[in-house]
Amino acid sequence: DWSSDVCLVREHFQLTHCPYPSMSPCLIGSGYTKQFIDGDIQLHTQLDDIVKAFREIDDASDVVLCEGTGHAGVGSVVGASNAKVASMLGADMILVANGGLGSTFDELELNRVLCEHHGVNIGGVIINKVKLDKYEQTQEYMSKAFQNMWGVPLLGCIPDRPYLGCPALADLERLFNTTMVSGRCHRFRHYKIADLNLVTTSLGRFLENLREKPSRTLYICHVSRDDIILGFLGEYARRRRHGQPFEAALLVSGRKDKYDVSPEVMDMITDPALSDVPILIARHTTHHALELINNMTPKLNIHDTGRVETAVKHYEPYINFDLILDRTSVRQTEDEQ
């Protein structure tokens, strides 16, 4: 198994000279930490795997980018924090944090101290997801702060692009470990979390909302609300007859082994004439389903080509790649000298 980020980067940028095992040498999945603490996974084994993979990629590439998930201390519990791995590889580090001033600098200071502890040089900082009305202020003052206090440059300051954080229906499939019962042709249609609408009203009021709210709205209803499900299907059919767009989606929630969609309603959902109506079923309580959606962080993936292309075009102009190359390098470790 490989990291989904690795799959995305390798396929999108056509890095066919990089083998998957070398691009994802150490995945800390469920149960990994307990295995490490129990002694089933040895520290030297995982570190050796990382070094070997890095050297294989380095030998075949002009530039190597090592992604350290989370902050500089992530991985410490298994003896392989991002800062330690960077030190072991002799790599410089670029710190990335979300937009702000004081709180952002304070958060990054903790990372700087850990890098200093491991002897890792910080090449610079990138500030991500900066509010548009705070962009110039953030760029000016963060640049001054990092240069004056750390002696490092601001390598990038990226304005927020809310669309990139909007989940696609495919993201909800992964979140709820399910597949769309209909409308799978719209799996990569995105929805704003702010427009999420929990249906607790009458059918009449729900139909009013369908016609008044933005067309691309995600609705959630309980599995017992047959009237809402049928009303959703009916509104889709009505608009199709009139040649009107219909971009809403419906998530039907209900606790597993207690509630289920009735066979008669399921027959209507899966009717071939309604096959492109976006509907998912989540085996969770409505409250839990809402909580999961609000707490999720949609990930880019290779199949969501629209969002990937948008991300590349959005980020590229705001990052100083020449300065990154000038500020970063890989120094020889003691074992190589």
Rosetta blueprint (number, residue, H / E / L):
1 D L
2 W L
3 S L
4 S H
5 D H
6 V H
7 C H
8 L H
9 V H
10 R H
11 E H
12 H H
13 F L
14 Q L
15 L L
16 T L
17 H L
18 C L
19 P L
20 Y H
21 P H
22 S H
23 M H
24 S L
25 P L
26 C L
27 L L
28 I L
29 G L
30 S L
31 G L
32 Y H
33 T H
34 K H
35 Q H
36 F H
37 I H
38 D L
39 G L
40 D L
41 I L
42 Q L
43 L H
44 H H
45 T H
46 Q H
47 L H
48 D H
49 D H
50 I H
51 V H
52 K H
53 A H
54 F H
55 R H
56 E H
57 I H
58 D H
59 D H
60 A H
61 S L
62 D L
63 V L
64 V L
65 L L
66 C L
67 E L
68 G L
69 T L
70 G L
71 H L
72 A L
73 G L
74 V L
75 G L
76 S H
77 V H
78 V H
79 G L
80 A L
81 S L
82 N H
83 A H
84 K H
85 V H
86 A H
87 S H
88 M H
89 L H
90 G L
91 A E
92 D L
93 M E
94 I E
95 L E
96 V E
97 A E
98 N E
99 G L
100 G L
101 L L
102 G H
103 S H
104 T H
105 F H
106 D H
107 E H
108 L H
109 E H
110 L H
111 N H
112 R H
113 V H
114 L H
115 C H
116 E H
117 H H
118 H L
119 G L
120 V L
121 N L
122 I E
123 G E
124 G E
125 V E
126 I E
127 I E
128 N E
129 K E
130 V E
131 K L
132 L H
133 D H
134 K H
135 Y H
136 E H
137 Q H
138 T H
139 Q H
140 E H
141 Y H
142 M H
143 S H
144 K H
145 A H
146 F H
147 Q H
148 N H
149 M H
150 W L
151 G L
152 V L
153 P L
154 L E
155 L E
156 G E
157 C E
158 I E
159 P E
160 D L
161 R L
162 P H
163 Y H
164 L H
165 G H
166 C L
167 P L
168 A E
169 L H
170 A H
171 D H
172 L H
173 E H
174 R H
175 L H
176 F L
177 N L
178 T L
179 T L
180 M L
181 V L
182 S E
183 G L
184 R H
185 C H
186 H H
187 R L
188 F L
189 R L
190 H E
191 Y L
192 K L
193 I H
194 A H
195 D H
196 L L
197 N E
198 L E
199 V L
200 T L
201 T L
202 S L
203 L H
204 G H
205 R H
206 F H
207 L H
208 E H
209 N H
210 L H
211 R H
212 E H
213 K L
214 P L
215 S L
216 R L
217 T L
218 L E
219 Y E
220 I E
221 C E
222 H E
223 V L
224 S L
225 R L
226 D H
227 D H
228 I H
229 I H
230 L H
231 G H
232 F H
233 L H
234 G H
235 E H
236 Y H
237 A H
238 R H
239 R H
240 R H
241 R H
242 H L
243 G L
244 Q L
245 P L
246 F L
247 E L
248 A L
249 A E
250 L E
251 L E
252 V E
253 S E
254 G L
255 R L
256 K L
257 D L
258 K L
259 Y L
260 D L
261 V L
262 S L
263 P H
264 E H
265 V H
266 M H
267 D H
268 M H
269 I H
270 T L
271 D L
272 P H
273 A H
274 L H
275 S L
276 D L
277 V L
278 P L
279 I E
280 L E
281 I E
282 A E
283 R L
284 H L
285 T L
286 T H
287 H H
288 H H
289 A H
290 L H
291 E H
292 L H
293 I H
294 N H
295 N H
296 M L
297 T L
298 P L
299 K L
300 L L
301 N L
302 I L
303 H L
304 D L
305 T H
306 G H
307 R H
308 V H
309 E H
310 T H
311 A H
312 V H
313 K H
314 H H
315 Y H
316 E H
317 P H
318 Y H
319 I E
320 N L
321 F H
322 D H
323 L H
324 I H
325 L H
326 D H
327 R H
328 T L
329 S L
330 V E
331 R L
332 Q L
333 T L
334 E L
335 D L
336 E L
337 Q L
